[in-house]
């Protein structure tokens, strides 16, 4: 089942923006495009469920860390 061509293009564009933010180290853009309740299984977690964006923040430049 396919969505409308304009909806398909919007999804592809948002996905590309997410990938560009990750590769470019743009935490603000990346976190804006992700749900704060994001969950995932990653190779780095040894098959453990990770919930929230904190895990992903670790992979961005240190200047993206929250200030104390």
N, C-alpha and C positions, 0 to 999 in steps of 0.2 A: 504494500500500500504506500503510495507516494503522497506527500503533502503538495500543496500548490507550489509551482516553480518559484514564486517570490518568497514563500516561507522556507523552502529548501535553501534558497540563496542566503536568507537571513541567518539560518542555522549554520551554514558553512562559514559565513562571514564572522559570526560570533566565535565559532570554534577556532578559526584562524587567529582572531584577536587574542584568544586565550593562549594559544601556542606561542604567538609573538611575545606576549607578556612574560610567559615562562622563560623563553629563550633570552629575552632582553633583560631579565631581572627586574621587571616592573611590578613590584609587589602590590602597589595601589590598584593598578589595572587588573591584575590577576585576582585579587581578593574581591574586587567589585563585580567580577564576572562569575564568581563562585558563591554557592550558598554557604553561609557560615556553619551550617549543619552538615557540610560535606563529609562523607565517609568513604573509606577505600581500603583495599587490601593491596599492599605494595611489596615488592621483593625485599625491600629494606626492613619490613616489619615482621619478617618470618611468618607470614600467613596470619598475623594478628590484625584484627579490625582496628583501624584508626579513625577517630571521629573528630571533626572540626578542622579548621585551617592551620592550627599551630604546627602540626607536622610538616605541612607544605612550606610554611614560612622559613623553616630551618634551611631550605635549599636556596633561599634568596640571599642577596648580599647582606652583610651584617648591619648595614645602615638602615635596613628595613625592620630591624628588631624594635619592639615597643620600648619607649623610654620609661625608666623607673621613676 
